[in-house]
């Protein structure tokens, strides 16, 4: 279930934890809510981050790395062209088991996360529908 906040949406889609940046910068309140939610989980082995030009400030980057190290998770980051230029920094932000992908390469990110079978489910979440969260609608920044 995805929880939608003003600047972030986050939660599990099956066993994949998904974080969607909805604005250029996550508010501290929303960021802490996501951290509390993730800390409460016994296991988070795979993380997909979807961002359209959002960035983390230094404290958030440190906290993101701590969360990833705590859970020992593999991380795939989908980002826009500007973020793609900074993709070599992704392991510095999230740990050595992290890799960046261009925003349109969900197939590559899910393959890297060993969750390629989830492609159709995530694409359905992206498709317009009358009710329920849509990842496309959750990430309006860009």
N, C-alpha and C positions, 0 to 999 in steps of 0.2 A: 504494500500500500504506500502510495506517495503522499507525503505531507507537503502542502503548498503554503509557503510563507511569502511575504512581499518580495524578498530578494533572493530566496532559494527555494527549491523544491527538492525533497530527498526521501529516500526510503527504499524498501526492497521491491524488486520485480523478480519473483521466484527467489533464487539465492544470490542474485546480483544486486549490490547496493548501488543506487543511482543518485547522483547529485547533479541538479540542473541549476545553473546560475541564471537568474531572471533579470539581473541588472548588472551594470559594470562592476559593482563592488557589493559584496554581501554585507548586510548590516551586522554589527557585532551581536545583536540579539538573535538574529536568524542563524548566524554562524555558531553561536553557543548552543542553540537549540539542536542543530544538526550534530554537534559534537556530543551532547548529552545522549541523543538518540543512538548514535553509533557506539558510544561507550557502554550503553546498556545491553548491547548485543553480545552474546557469547562468542559468536563467530562471524566475521566478515572477511571472506577470502578473496572476493573480487569486487572491484569498484570501477564504475564507469562515470566519468565526470564529463558533463556536456556544458560547454561555455561558448558564448558568442562575444568574445572580446573582453570578458570579465577578467579581473586580476585579483590576486590576494596580496594583502599588505604583509610585512615581514612577520608579524606575530601569527597571522593566519597560516603563512607558509610553514613556520616552525610547528604549529599545532597540527597541520595536515600531515607533515612528515612523522610526527609522534604517533598519530592515529594509525598511519600505515605501518609503522614499525611495530606498534602494539599488537595489531591484528595479523601482521605478516602477509598483507594482502598484495595482490597483483593489481595494478592500476592502469587503466586506459583513459586517456584524456582526448576528447574530441574538441577541436578549437577552430577558430577562423584563421584566415591567412596570416594575420598579424601574429597570433599566438603560434602558428606553425613555424614562423621564423625563430621563435624562442623554444621550439621543441627540445633542443639539446638540454635545456634547463629543467625539463620535467623530472628526470631522476633526482636532481638536487632538491626539488620541492617535495616529491612524494616517496623517494627511496629508489633503490637500484632496480626494483622490479616494476618500473613504471615506464610507459611509452606514450608519446603523443601522436595524434592522428589528425589529419584535416577533417573539418566538420562533416564532410560528405562521406567519410570512410568508416561508417559504422561497422561494415563487414570486417574490415581490418582490425578494428578495435575489439570486436566481439571474438574474432578468431584468436587474437593475442590473449584475451581473457579466458579462452577455452570455453566460450559460451556462444558459439556460432549458431547453435540451435535456437537461440532466443531472438534472432533477427526479426522473424515475422511478428513475434509478440510485441517487441519494441516498436516496430514500424506501425503496427495497429494502434499503439498508443499515440503515435505521431499523427495519425490520420484524423481528420475532422470528424467529430461525432457530437451529438447533442448533449451528452452528459458525461461526467467523469473527467479526470485530469488528462490532458494531452501534453506530451513533452514539448511539442511545437509551441503551444500556447503558454507553457510554463517558462519558456526562455525567450521573451520578447526583445531582450537587448540585442543590439547589433547594428 
